[in-house]
């Protein structure tokens, strides 16, 4: 089970209880307002990333070599979509773990990204053979 699924709600409840005991309803309102602001910031970022990706072809990236250089293990899929400004071409079946996506540039180079639990584990750059 994912640790964050338990820890984050417990942390939120703990903050609300702490604020309520220390500052009363004003503390609960202040912490609640801060939590709502945090949620709105994340929602806005997600919508902005998806809006940019909606106007590009699926699986296309400006430079596969640059994407390969920028990728890091542990980055989530939303961050990869923000870097590429495009949804990846799904290579794995729906709901199957690990998930695999591919991005291709105009030169034919591709980056295949493998995600486990929504986080990048490995990626592979493939370049077309050089023409002699």
C-alpha positions in Angstrom: 0.0 0.0 0.0 1.2 3.5 -0.8 2.4 5.3 2.3 1.1 8.7 1.1 -2.5 7.5 0.9 -2.5 7.1 4.7 0.1 9.8 5.7 -1.4 12.8 3.9 -5.0 12.5 5.2 -3.6 11.9 8.7 -1.4 15.0 8.4 -4.3 17.1 7.3 -6.5 15.9 10.1 -3.6 16.5 12.6 -3.1 20.0 11.3 -6.8 20.8 11.7 -7.0 19.4 15.2 -3.8 21.2 16.2 -5.1 24.5 14.8 -8.5 24.0 16.5 -6.9 23.3 19.9 -4.4 26.2 19.7 -6.5 28.9 18.0 -10.1 27.7 18.0 -12.3 28.1 15.0 -10.1 30.9 13.6 -7.2 28.4 13.4 -9.3 25.8 11.7 -10.4 28.4 9.2 -6.9 29.5 8.5 -5.5 25.9 8.1 -8.6 25.0 6.0 -8.0 28.0 3.8 -4.4 27.1 3.3 -5.3 23.6 2.4 -7.9 24.7 -0.1 -5.3 27.1 -1.7 -2.8 24.3 -2.0 -5.4 22.1 -3.7 -6.3 24.9 -6.1 -2.7 25.5 -7.0 -2.2 21.8 -7.9 -5.5 21.7 -9.8 -4.5 24.8 -11.8 -1.1 23.3 -12.6 -2.7 20.0 -13.8 -5.2 21.8 -16.0 -2.5 24.0 -17.5 -0.3 21.0 -18.3 -3.2 19.1 -19.8 -4.4 22.1 -21.9 -0.9 22.4 -23.4 -0.8 18.7 -24.1 -4.2 18.8 -25.8 -2.9 20.9 -28.7 0.0 18.5 -29.6 0.0 15.2 -31.3 0.0 12.1 -29.0 3.5 10.7 -28.6 5.4 13.7 -30.1 8.3 15.6 -28.5 10.5 18.4 -29.9 13.7 16.5 -29.1 13.9 13.0 -27.8 17.6 13.4 -26.9 16.8 16.4 -24.7 13.9 14.5 -23.1 16.3 11.7 -22.4 18.8 14.1 -20.7 16.1 15.7 -18.6 14.4 12.5 -17.3 15.1 11.4 -13.7 14.0 8.3 -11.7 11.0 9.0 -9.4 9.5 11.8 -11.5 5.7 11.4 -11.9 3.9 11.1 -15.2 2.4 14.6 -14.9 5.9 16.1 -14.8 6.9 14.1 -17.9 3.8 15.4 -19.7 4.7 18.9 -18.6 8.3 18.4 -20.0 7.1 17.0 -23.4 3.9 19.1 -23.6 2.4 16.0 -25.2 0.6 12.9 -24.0 2.7 9.8 -24.5 1.8 7.0 -26.8 0.6 4.1 -24.6 2.5 0.9 -25.2 1.1 -1.2 -22.2 -2.4 -2.4 -21.7 -4.9 -0.2 -19.8 -4.3 -0.7 -16.0 -1.3 -2.9 -16.4 1.8 -2.3 -14.3 4.4 -1.3 -15.3 3.0 1.4 -17.6 5.0 2.1 -20.7 4.8 5.3 -22.9 6.7 6.4 -25.9 7.5 9.9 -27.3 9.0 10.3 -30.9 10.6 13.4 -32.4 10.8 14.5 -36.1 14.1 12.8 -36.6 12.8 9.3 -35.7 14.4 9.1 -32.3 12.2 7.7 -29.5 12.2 7.7 -25.8 10.3 4.8 -24.1 9.5 5.5 -20.4 8.5 2.8 -17.9 6.5 3.9 -14.9 5.8 1.8 -11.8 3.0 3.3 -9.6 2.9 6.5 -11.7 6.7 7.2 -11.2 9.5 6.9 -13.7 11.7 3.9 -13.1 13.6 3.4 -16.4 13.7 5.0 -19.8 15.4 4.2 -23.1 16.5 6.4 -26.0 16.5 4.8 -29.4 18.0 6.6 -32.4 17.5 5.7 -36.0 20.5 4.2 -37.7 22.8 6.7 -39.3 22.6 6.9 -43.1 25.9 6.4 -44.8 
